[in-house]
């Protein structure tokens, strides 16, 4: 039972509320947090190679090859949190994603 009360207290604090049922709004100074995340996508890549051509392969021709490579790019998601919330609760990330 104490564990549930403590978890509820942590949830209330993370949402800038207090009280038994998170009913009292606490004063809060919001700070901007930029959270990085990566996205992968396929990118078309064109390469040129010299290959033998002609009747006996005596000539040299340029052949264009197209293939796809995975490219990963980092983006940033902006969120706002009460100042000091992240420092006070070590299991913050676990609770935030739950």
Secondary structure, 3 states (H helix, E strand, C coil): CHHHHHHHHHHHHHCCEECCCCCEECCCCEEEEEEEEEEEEEEEEEEEEEEEECCCCCEEEEEEEEEEEEEEEEEEEEEEEECCHHHHCCCHHHHHHC
